[in-house]
């Protein structure tokens, strides 16, 4: 009985958290208010979506497996669970440019910038740094399946939006939640179209590294419409 009480108190505490003591920055409180769970995959316009819907960053980059522990079984089952995914080649360029530009100017992003800045360009970065063990160093480079699937590979989401069709998907999600708000455009990386960054070798390297995302999400190199 004490274990159940402790778990309930822990869940309540986590769901009430605010990053840096500022609820306008990051908090899970809107998830209970709107009975939803937004799984924010990095570099998929998730911050813009959360800010547009909730006025803050929501739970930031918490994977769905952790949300299953934060919320009890009935809540996890009944809340609308959704995420945004993105073509892995496009997302990688976005992550690279975001970090090279300083990211959010927080410690983790600046440390990551220091690691990849010595590489002369994106191609050098992909060929020399982008190996499976290195992906764990930066949350922005982690495969998308690590955020949206459970340990058994199941994706327990009710709706998977696409970055490539985000305006339409955002309208659907906002309607489901009963929220009337325009989609903001925030945290855009400074770059040209993602295809300009690749050659045949780097296309294949990314395909191998993110093969599980490609299989799960159905992307190939060509099927992503570029937008900032």
N, C-alpha and C positions, 0 to 999 in steps of 0.2 A: 504493500500500500504506500509506503514511504517513497519507493522507487517511482511509482506512478505520479505521486505528488511532486517529486523533484523534477520529473520530466515535464509535467504541466507547467511548473514555474519556469523551467529553462526555456520552454517554447514561448511563453508569454514574454520573457525578458528579451529573447532574440527578436521577436516580432515587433517589439517596442523600440528597438535600437535606432539611434540616429548617428550618422557618421559625423565625427568632429563635433557632436552635440548640436548639429544643425539639421532639423528635420527637412529643410528645403533642399539639402544636399542628397541624402540617401536614407530611406526608411521603408520598412515593410508595411507600415500602417495602411497605405491605400489598398494593399492586397486584401485585407480583411474588409475594408469599406466597400470594395467593389467585387468581393468574392472571386478573386482571380490570382493567378501566379504567373508573372512574366519572367521567363528565363532569358536573361540578357547575354547573348553570345557577343563577344567583343567584335567590333568593326562591322556591324550589320545595321547601323543606324539605330541601335537600341536605346542610346541615350536620348536621341531626339524623340523616339516613340514614347519612352517613359516620361520624359519632361512634358510632352504634349498631353499625355493621358493623366498623369498624376501630379505634375508640377515639381517633380524631383526625379532622382535616378532610380527610385524603387529599391530593389535589393542588389543593384549592381550585378557583378558577374558571379552569382551563386548558381551552381549546377542544379539540375532538377533532382538529382539524387539527394542533395542536402535539403532541398525544400520538402522532400518526402519525410525527413526527420523533423523539420521545423513545424510542419502542420500535422495535425492528427489525421488518421486514415479517412475519416468521413469528410473532412475539409479538403484534403488532397484529392479525393475522388470527385467532390462536387464543384470545387472552384474551377473556373475556366483557366486552363493551363495553355500558354502560348509562347512562341519564340519567333525570331526572325533569323533566317539563314541566308547564305550568300555564296555565289560561285567562289570556290576556294582560290582560284588564281587571282580573281579580282580582290578578294578579301585580303590575301597575302600582300599585294601591292599597297592596299590601303593601310594595313598594319605597319608595313615597312616605312611608308612615308610619314605616317602619324608619329611613330617613334623617332624617326630622324628629325622631325620638326619639333621634338621635345615632348610629345604626348600631352598629357594633362599637367605637365610641370610638377608631378609628384615624384617622390623618391624612386619608386619602382620603375617608372617610365624613364627617368634620367639615368638610372643604372643600366637599363636595357639599351638606351641610346649609346652609352659609353662602350658597350660590348659590340655593337654592330657598326658604329661609326668608322672604325679602321678599314672596313671593306670599301673598295673604291666606287662600287656602284651596285645596283640591285642584282645583276647577274653574278657578280663576285660573291655577294652575300648569300645567294641561293646555293651556289656551287661549294662554298667553303664553310659556311656557318650552319646552314639549314639541314641538320641531321636529326633523327628522332630524339636523341638525348637532349639536344639543345632546345627543342620545342617547349620543354617544361620550364625553361628559364623565363619565358615571357608569356603572360596570360593571353596576350593578343595573338600569339602564334599557335596556341593550342588548337587541335582539331575541334570542329564544331560538335561532333558526336559526343565528346567528353562533357559537354554542357547539357545536351538535350536527351541523352539516353541513360538508362540505369546500367548497373554492372552486368546484367544479363543481356544487354543490347536492346531491350525494349524501350521504345520512345513513348512515354506516357502522356503525351501532349494532346490537347483537343484541337489545336490549330497551329500549323506551321506556316508562317508568312514568309514571303520571299522578298529580299531586298530589291529584286528586279521589278516587282509589282507592288512595292510598298504602299503607294498612295491608295490603291484599291483595297489592299489588305488592311491598312490602317482604318479606313472607313468602316470595314466590316467589324473589326475588333472594337472600335469606339461605339458602334451601334449595339453590339452584344453587351457592352458594359454600361450602356446608357449615358455615355459621355459625349458632349458636343464640343469639339475642339479641332482646330486645324493642325496638321502635321508640321512641326517645326523642322528646320534644317540646321543641325548643329554638328560640331566636331568633324567637319569635312577635311579630308587630307588634301594636301597641295600637290596635284599630279596631273598627268595626261591619262589617256585611256589605258587600261591595264594591259591590253595586248601589246602595246608599244614596248613593254618592259621585258618581253620574253623572246627566246629563241627556242629551237627544237629541243635542245638539251635541258634547258630550265623548265620547259613545259613538262617534260617527262619526269624530272626530279620532283616537282610539285605533285604530279599525278601519283607517284609512288608514295610520297610522304602522307598525302591526304586521301589515299585510296578508299579508306573506310567512309569518309565523308562523301566521296564521289558515288560510291555504291549506295549509300543510305539516302542521299539527297537527289541523285539523278542528274548531276551536272556533268558537262564536258567543257573543254576550253572555250568553245565558241558561243555557248548559249547563255550569255549574260549581257544585258544591255547596260552600258556604262552610264553612271551618273555620279556627280560629286557627292 
